[in-house]
Amino acid sequence: MSAAFDTINRSQILDILKTIIKEDELRIIRLLLSNTEINTKINGSSKAMPFMSNVSTHQGDSLSPVLFTIYLENALREIRTTLPKPNSSYGREIPSELAYAVDVDFIGHDCKRQYHQNPRDT
């Protein structure tokens, strides 16, 4: 899962968070994600100059999985709103909803019902 955290574009996650959290909370997260310097080590010794990074969240930070889940859910919502509803040539209805919640994927026809259904009940 840690490699997934490396895919987060910080400016995008901050834009997403602007719509769902308070300004003070956003300011704290912005501070946590800013001025990240990366050092490379080979055999325990630093071999290169440190460089700044504006992609990914901090490994081992308890906030990283939450930010990734928000980032991925936003991507799924964008896909859902931009792509046309699928048609099936097999005479069956194709699931049109997809949701992600911390290592669990939900696929179905009704997103409101999905979010309230326990996966163990199916």
Steps between C-alpha positions, in 0.01 A plus 500: 500500500790738564570532125144628457580793729778597257241571229323781686534841337513740794342798327209280387438354846506850649245615240277204589535565872400867454148381428464270803699636795536828687768753409694444825511124437611559141777730619635229733497238223665745261779552756543123543534451124721800422878528473564128472865428443607155381842346561625187329724252677691203364638254753417745778697786348357812335619504137307790349387850576160523668215617277152642554187297419145617433352152445401234756419501868732411784559128551396385845281804560155401630345767276634344177237220469220751561635738235541213254143381557366853442721538190388166352132555581514835322655334193225236497233771524653684206504182293139427596381846393700524175458153351171391346304229675606160365272300274507125491470307178454183705153586624622560854530826682860604561576650842525876467627588846845447644618616843819458699534498878840404648588174327138411415343551157124515447345439159128523441202682351400736783770697681270611784420139585866398467629741760263363764541131424740287700725303259478196729122488447533413131 
